[in-house]
């Protein structure tokens, strides 16, 4: 299992915008470098990407949760 951790503090979002579908869902296959969410810091957005390919086992945060550096955002079962 690989943990995807927050690189910085801010607000985590699973969607590119409120009217769009989430980047990924639990159980989806992901590739290394795939965007799974965004972190907003002072009106600027940074992508959260996977480090490895596999199956997204689940998010550990809800959409709109505050995050701090090192917080686990999601877990991937590496393939």
C-alpha positions as CSV (number, residue, x, y, z in Angstrom):
1,X,0.0,0.0,0.0
2,X,1.2,3.5,-0.9
3,X,0.0,6.5,1.0
4,X,-0.7,9.7,-0.9
5,X,0.2,12.5,1.5
6,X,-0.5,16.2,1.5
7,X,2.5,18.2,0.2
8,X,1.3,21.5,1.9
9,X,-1.4,22.9,4.1
10,X,-4.8,24.1,2.8
11,X,-8.2,22.8,1.8
12,X,-8.4,19.5,-0.1
13,X,-10.9,19.1,-3.0
14,X,-11.7,16.0,-4.9
15,X,-13.3,17.8,-7.9
16,X,-11.8,20.3,-10.4
17,X,-14.9,22.5,-9.7
18,X,-18.1,22.2,-7.8
19,X,-20.2,21.2,-10.9
20,X,-17.7,18.6,-12.1
21,X,-17.3,14.9,-11.2
22,X,-14.5,13.9,-8.8
23,X,-11.1,13.2,-10.4
24,X,-11.2,9.6,-9.2
25,X,-13.4,7.3,-7.1
26,X,-12.6,4.6,-4.6
27,X,-11.7,1.4,-6.5
28,X,-10.5,3.2,-9.6
29,X,-7.3,2.2,-11.3
30,X,-4.8,5.1,-11.2
31,X,-1.5,5.7,-13.0
32,X,1.7,7.2,-11.5
33,X,1.4,11.0,-11.7
34,X,-2.4,11.0,-12.1
35,X,-4.2,13.9,-10.4
36,X,-6.6,12.8,-7.7
37,X,-7.4,16.2,-6.1
38,X,-6.5,19.8,-5.5
39,X,-5.2,21.7,-2.5
40,X,-6.2,25.3,-2.2
41,X,-3.8,27.7,-0.5
42,X,-4.7,31.4,-0.5
43,X,-6.8,31.1,-3.7
44,X,-4.1,29.1,-5.5
45,X,-4.6,25.5,-6.4
46,X,-1.9,22.7,-6.4
47,X,-2.5,19.3,-7.8
48,X,-2.3,16.2,-5.7
49,X,-0.9,13.3,-7.7
50,X,-0.3,9.6,-7.2
51,X,3.3,8.4,-6.8
52,X,2.6,4.9,-8.2
53,X,0.1,2.9,-10.2
54,X,-2.5,0.7,-8.7
55,X,-6.0,0.6,-7.3
56,X,-7.3,3.6,-5.2
57,X,-8.3,1.9,-2.0
58,X,-9.9,4.9,-0.5
59,X,-9.7,8.5,0.6
60,X,-8.9,9.3,4.2
61,X,-10.3,12.9,3.9
62,X,-13.6,14.3,2.8
63,X,-14.0,16.9,0.1
64,X,-13.4,20.4,1.6
65,X,-11.3,19.1,4.6
66,X,-8.4,21.1,5.9
67,X,-5.0,19.3,5.4
68,X,-1.5,19.8,6.8
69,X,1.8,18.6,5.3
70,X,2.1,14.9,5.7
71,X,-1.6,14.2,6.2
72,X,-2.7,11.0,4.4
73,X,-5.1,11.9,1.7
74,X,-5.7,8.5,0.1
75,X,-4.2,5.0,-0.1
76,X,-3.3,3.1,-3.3
77,X,-2.8,-0.7,-3.5
78,X,0.2,-0.8,-5.9
79,X,0.1,-3.1,-8.9
